[in-house]
Amino acid sequence: MLDHSSIKGRLVAAAMALAAERPWREVDLADIAAKAGVNLVDVRNAFASKGAVLAAFVRMVDDAVLARPPQRAADQSKRDALFEVIMSRFDVLGPYKSALRSIAKSWSAEPQAMCAVAQSQGWMLRAAGIRADGIEGQVRSTGLAALYASVYRTWLNDDDPGQAKTMAALDRQLKRGEQASQKFDSAVSRLCGVAKSVCDAVQPRRKPETGSDDQRMPEPPPSGAAGPAPAT
C-alpha cells in the first residue's frame, strides 16, 4: 500500500514502523527521518508535524480502499455495501495494527489527522454507493465517523483472524445507523414540506397591471349611436 519509491511514502512507512516498535509519543520527526534514510530538509518539505504524517497515512488507506473494485450484487442493500467497504478498510489496516495500537494509546488531537479521518467517511460512503454531498451527506459522514470510531476500537483489540468481534460490532452499529438515517430522511422530508407550505403562504399575490385589457374603461359610443341593449 505504501509507496516506498517516494519520500512521503518512505516517511509514512518509517513512522508506522517506529510506532510498532515503541510508544508513538516517543517518536519525533527526526526519528522518522533517520528511519527513512532522508534528511530533515526532505521531512520539512513533506510534513510539518507527526499529525501531518498520520493524515498522509489515512489518505493512503483511502486510496487503497477506493482502488478496490466494488463487488456489489444488484440487490445488495446500502447497509451491506457499507459493511463490505469498512471491512475492506480494516483489511488494509491489518498489517499496521501494532503501530495503530501504539498511536491510539498516546493519541492527541492532531487537527490534520482528525480532518483526514473526517474526510475519509465521505469517501467510504461514496464507495458504498451512498450520497455524501450537501448537508445530508455531511450529516451521514458525521454519523459514520462516530460509528467507525466505535468499531475501530473493537478492531484494535480483536486478534481473531476471522475478525468475528469486529464484524459483529460493525453489523450492530450499522443497523442502528440505518434506523437513525431513516428517521433523519423522514424528518428532512417533513421539513422540506413545511418550508414549501410556508413559502407558498407568504408569496405575495400578483396584482393585474394598470392598463391591462380587463381593467381598461370602455370607450363611449359615437354620438348618435345606440347604446347597448338593456338587460331584460
N, C-alpha and C positions, 0 to 999 in steps of 0.2 A: 504493500500500500504506500509506504513512504518512498519518495524518490531520492535515493542516495546519490544521484548524479548532480543534484542541485545543492547549493549551500543551505537553502532553507530546509530542504528535506533532511540533509545531514544533521543540521542543528536540532530539528524536531526529534529525529531518531536518537541523537545523543541525549537529549533531555529526558526522553522516555526511558532510556537505558539507565541513566543515573537515578531516576525516580524509583526504578525497580531495585536498585542497589542500596539506597539509603533514603531517609525521610526527605520529602520534597522541600521542606523548609530549609534544609541544609545545602541545597543546590543553588548556585548562583550562575549568572551569565558567563562568568569566567570559566567555571567548571564545564559548562556546556560547550564553550568554545574549545577548550582543551580536549574534551572527549571527541568532538567532531573533527579535530585537527585543523581548525581555522583560526585566524587571528581575530582580535577584538574589533578591528575595523569592519570585518565582514559581519560580525554579530551586530554591531551598531547599525549597519546599513540594512540588516534584515529585521531585527527585532529591538524594541525599546525596553522590553521587560519580559519577565517569565510569563506574565499573563498573555502577552502577545504570542509567545511560543505555543502556549496551550490553545489559543484561538486558532492558530495555524493548524494545529493537530486536529481540532474539531472540524475545520473546513476540509482537511484531507480525508477524514472519516466520511463526511458528507459526500465528497466526490466518489469515494469507493462504493458507497451505498447506491448513489444515483446512477453509477455506471452499470450496475447490475440490471439486466433486463427484467422488467416486471413479469411475473408468471401468474397472471390472474385469470381465473375462469370467467366466462361471460356472466355467470350468475353469482359471482362472488360478492359478498357484501362489503361495504366500505370498512366496516369494523374488522373483518377478516383480512382485508388487504392491508390495513394499517398494522395489524398484528404481524403479518409477514415482513413488512418493512422494518419494524422496530426489532424483530428478532434477527433480521439480516444485519442491522446495525450492531447488535450485540455480538454477532459472529465476527464482524470486522474488528471490534474492540477486543475480542478474546485474547489475542497474543499480548496485549498490553495491560492485562488485568492487574498484575502485580504493581506496575507503575501507577495505575489509576487508583489502586487502594492506597498507595503512599500519598498521592496527591489529595485524595479525599480526606485523609486523616489530618492533613495540615492545610486544608483548603482555606483560602482567604478570598474575599470578594474582589476578584480581578475584573474590572469593568469590561476589558476587551474580551476576555474569555467568556464572561457571562453573556455579553452581546452575541458572540458567535453561537453559543448554545441556544439562545433565544431564536436566532435566525434559522437555526437548523430545523426547528419544529415546523416552520412553514414548508421547507423542502421535503420533509418526511411526509407531510400531508399531501403535497403535490405528487410525490412518488406513489402514494396510495390512491390517487385519483380523486382527492378531496380538495375543493376550492380553498385557497389560503390567501386570497386577496381581499382588500377592502376591510371594513370594520368587522364584518362577520369572520373573515379569515384571521384577523388579529385576535379575536376572542377565542377562536378554535386553537390558534397557536399557543396562546397563553394557557388554555386548559390542557393542551398536550404537554406543555413544559412541566406543569405540576404533576401530571400523570407519569411522564417519563422519569422525573426525578425520584418519584416513589419506587418505581420498578427498578431503576438503576441501582438504588441502594440494595435491593434484594439480589440483583445480579452480581454485585460486587462480592457478596458472601455466599454465592451459590457455586459450590465446587463440583456439582454433579455434571458429568459430561453431557447428559441429556437436558440439562437446564430445566428440570421439572418445576422447581420452585419459581423460577423466573417466568416461565410460561403461564403458570397458574396465577401468579400475581398480575401479569400483563392482561390476561383474559379477564380477570375480575375488574381491574381498573378500566379496561376498555368498555365493559358492559355499563359501568357506572357513567363513564364519559358519554356513551351513546345516549343514555337516558337524559343526561344533562343537556346534550346537544339538541335533542328533540324538543325539550322544554324551551330552550333558547330560541330555536327556529320558530316555534309556535308563538312565543312572546314577540319576536320581531315581526311576524306576520300580522299579529293583532295591532301592534304599534303602528305599522305602516297603514293599516286600515283606518285607525283612529286619526292619524295625521292627514290622510286623504279627505276624510269627512270634515275635519276642521278647515282644511284649505277650501273645500267646496262651499262651506258655510260662510266663510268670511270673504269670498271672492265677490267684489262689487258687481252689481248688475250694470250692464251697458245701456246707457240712455240713447234713444234714437238721435241721430244727428240733426241739428237745426237745418231746416230747409229740405228735408228728405221728402219724397213723394207723398208719404202718408201724413205728413204734417203741414204740407203747403195749402194755404187757403184757396178755395175755388175762386176763379175769376168771375166777376159779374157778367151776366149775358149782355150781348149788344143791345143798344137802345132800340126798343120796339119789338124785341124778340120775346117769344113766350117763355115763361119760366118753366121749371119742372112741374110735372103734374102733381097735384096734391094727393096725399095718401088717402085711400078710401077704406 
